[in-house]
Amino acid sequence: MKAAALIALALGSVPAGAQERPAADVFALVIGVNRSANPRLPVLHYADDDAARFTDVLRSLGAHVVVLADVDENTARLHPGMAQAWWPDREHLSRATHELAREVAAAQRNHHATELMVIYAGHGEVSASGGAILLADARLYGLDLTSLIDEIHADRTHLIVDACYSSFLAYERGPGGRRHKVRGFARLTPLVDRPDVGLLLSTSAARESHEWEGIQAGVFSHEVRSGLYGAADADGDGRISYREIAAFVERANANVPNERFRPDVYARPPRDDDLLLDLRWALGSRRIDVGGPQAAHYRLEDDRGVVLAEFHSATGQAVHLLHPANAQLYMERVSDDAELKVPEVPIVAVVDLSLESRAARARGAAHEAFRLLFTLPFERAEVERYQYRVLESEIDLPAPAVSRRKLVGWSVIGLSAVSAGSAFLFDRAAQSERDEITPHLSQAEVARRNDEIAHKNMATTIFYTAGAAALVTGVVVLLWPDSEEQIALARSRFAFDGRMLVLERRF
């Protein structure tokens, strides 16, 4: 098969509505946490990679991005820019919030529309306090995220979360485990009712991280990024809607039979507009046009082996992908391992791909499942068929586990009840001995009975004292506060422009 690539500014249809500048200024807070505040959770491998790749695609769109991530050595080599990432803890979240708030306020003073994207990859958990996503040293609940959004104060905000229990947080991140129903989703977080906030959340079931070594990324994050590069734009207008990205992710996973390996998606757009991301400005100057007479499964990666995007084009339907600057790219047709080195020009139209041998890939249960991703073509009809999931009244929080502290507390209280009962029995026995002392008893017998009464009174005192001490100890143990750090964001009249970040330690 002969390789061919037609390259010209005029080749390939330009996405509808191309424009000279973005319709809105985009700001982003990207967080990737491998090691979370909960030491019992396993360490993730690719949350920092997901943060790096989200940062790359957003900066290609001209977004102002602040990154918080615990970057490992491999990610630092692949993404040198991540050396500037802040540690994902509460202190740096405060700094990031302040910085974004200043930048957003400056854009608004210049009468620019503003969009904020908050993207998180890492661990989530659920407890009696509700669902939370985890930083390195703190938990963020729905109220914390709401306050953060208020602090930055963009016109519209999009929250993308790839984590356990992310549907605030309904299901775990990754393969294995069971589904956890969560009823009362609106009660868990006010984000659901915010008209200016859109949600795009992974709802995969499992205990393990939903990551795949084959792409060195979280599967849900990989699918979302692929869509944001332009692969989800089913109608070709250069705008990615919530319905399009949700349908794109669902279609990508539709051929995976085992739900352990199949991420689901919960999407709910802001009330005023279904738009998630506008690519028209960027696609007008840099893009890769992919299309042909037949449907095909493609993967776009760079010369470092970093997979940027993956998709399955539909027959006769063109796909317009964002073309990152300063990167040598390769387009692979997965079905037959055909590959093309993408020329380093602004606009490329890929017509055909040459066959080249590819290195063998690792096999295993996860690989055999994940290789079925994107095996079905994505077309406009899939968007029309897609129905938003209703999460309200769909989820029931699992009963909180009894902690060791509570177990000890109730055990001590039980011991106090036993002591009180023993004291009562000795007291009754002593009273019975007193009642049996009569004038006709000898002096020696009276003395013996008085000794018995004294011993029983002493036992009564000991058991009552021990019971009271046990009761007090048990109550103290039960009422002793759990130390649970979380971040609260609040307003203050003393801060610049009426906003500041307040850190609290809540007990």
Buried (B, 14 or more C-beta within 10 A) or exposed (E): EEBEBEBEEEBBEBBEBBEEEBBBBBBBBBBBBBBBBEEEBEEBBBBBBBBBBBBBBBBBBEBBBBBBBBBBEEBBEBBEEBEEBBBBBBBBBBEBBBBBBBBBBEBBEEEBBBBBBBBBBBBBBBBEBBBBBBBBBBBBBBBBBBBBBBBBBBBBBBBBBBBBBBBBBBBBBBBEBEBBEBEEBBEBBBBBEBEBBBBBBBBBBBBBBBBBBBBBBBBBBBBBBBBBBBBBBBBBBBBBBBBBBBBBBBBBBBBBEEBBBBBBBBBBBBEEEBBBBBBBBBBBEBBBBBBBEEBBBBBBBBEEEBBBBBBBBBEEBBBBBBBBEEBEBBBBBBEEEBBBBBBEEBBBBBBBBBEEEEEEEEEEEBEEBBBBBBBBBBBBEBBEEBEBBEBEEBBEBBEEEEEEEEEBBBEBBEBBEEBBEBBBBBBEBBBEBBEEEEEEEEEEEEEEBEEEBEBBBEBBEBBBEBBBBBBEBBBEBBEEEEEBBBBBBBBEEEBEEEBBBBBEEBE
